[in-house]
C-alpha cells in the first residue's frame, strides 16, 4: 500500500473528494503527505534520530520517500541484515499506528509511545520467525521419522527405485472377504498384460501385508487368492508392495474412486 500510494493519507483522501483536514496530526504545521508523515515531520524525525537504525541510516531528501524505502530495504537485504530490515519496517509501521491512534482514539502521543509500538512489533516479528523455524524443524523431523517407518513388502526380485509403473489401489473395504487381495490380483494381471516388469504398488490396507507375508488365517478363500497372486507375481522381475504414507491417503482414495467409477483409466504424475 505504501509503495502504491494507497495509504489513506489526508492528502490522498482529499484528491478523492473527501473533505478532510490536511494538517499533520504530529506537528500540526504541514500537510500530511507520504513524504512528510514518514520522513520530513519534525516529530517523526526526532524519533528516527533516537533509534539505532536512525543513527546508521541518514535520511535522503533528494528522492521521494517510497524510493528511499526501497533503497534502504534493498541495502539491508543485500547485506543480509535481517534484524536491521525488521527494525526498518517496524519503525514505519509504528508511525502509521501512532497516526491512527491519534485520529481515531484521540490518543496522547509521545516519542516513548511510538518506540513502544515499534518494540512490540519487533518482538512479534522475531517470535513469529522463531515459531516458523520451530515448525519447519518439527515438520522435517516428522518427515524423517515417516521415511524411516515406511512399511513395505518385496514380493519378488530385489527392492529398487527404478519401476516401470506404480499402482495405487483402495483395499479398505471388506478386508475380511479378501476384497483387497482380489483388487491386487486384478491390478497385477492388468500390469502383466501390458508388459510391465518392474512394479511398485501402494495400498492403505495393512491386513494385505499380513496375508502376503503370513499366508492369511488358513481359510480356503485366502489360500486360493494367495496362490493366484503369487502365480501372477512370477511374471515380474521385481514387485514391491508399500503402505501409503499418511499424507497420501486422501489422494489415494480419490484416485482409486475415480478409476473405480470409470472416470479415467490412466493417471500420469
PyMOL commands that set and color helices and strands:
alter all, ss='L'
color gray80, all
select helices_A, chain A and resi 10-15+34-40+42-50+52-56+65-78+82-105+111-148+175-177+179-193+206-214+220-233+246-260
alter helices_A, ss='H'
color red, helices_A
select strands_A, chain A and resi 152-156+165-169+198-203+238-243
alter strands_A, ss='S'
color yellow, strands_A
deselect
rebuild
show_as cartoon
